[in-house]
């Protein structure tokens, strides 16, 4: 797989467990150019329906990796979180091979700190899913929750009844809770530029950005209104 300028990014997925396989399939479905690597020949064979760049690698040493051409990819994702020693070695080798962006799945905070020191962007799939589910369970209005960082979160929220027929300025989510409205989804359209005089309607879906504390205050307010 050769690196080409002015084309879509191409991705290498290393490790075809549940997370790696799902990621590879989703990227391929979106039209991305992908490469997949794994020690399991059967898993690799299944992926050959999605990409011709599917390789069985008996070892994850630097030489074996370079022979696949993984260094020509724009992004490499290490999906071997459970085998910590293998994950660390793989991440180190990819960084040293010069892959521009290495993303690694971590199984714990300690594992993540090591991966970060090696130069990888770290993801915690299990933890992130647990956080999203917890927020959905905490509030019936929360439809989805994404934690971008320790301080920045995005929530997809069903409009509370108490805000129906009121304007953005009247509800004042920014002033009350420090929350910014990114967009409003209404029926079959999305309002991306939200004016202060925009009037909320029943069925509106809000996309909000703020801290966890901001969202907790909003949840308390919604609960206190009973709607």
Secondary structure, 3 states (H helix, E strand, C coil): CCCCCCCCCEEEEECCCHHHHHHHHHHHHCCCEEEEEECCHHHHHHHCCCCCCEEECCCCCHHHHHHHCHHHCCEEEECCCCCHHHHHHHHHHHHHCCCCEEEEECCCHHHHHHHHHCCCEEECHHHHHHHHHHHHHHCCCEEEEEECCCCCEEEEEECCHHHCCCEHHHHCHHHHHCCEEEEEEECCEEECCCCCCCECCCCCEEEEEECHHHHHHHHHHHHHHCC
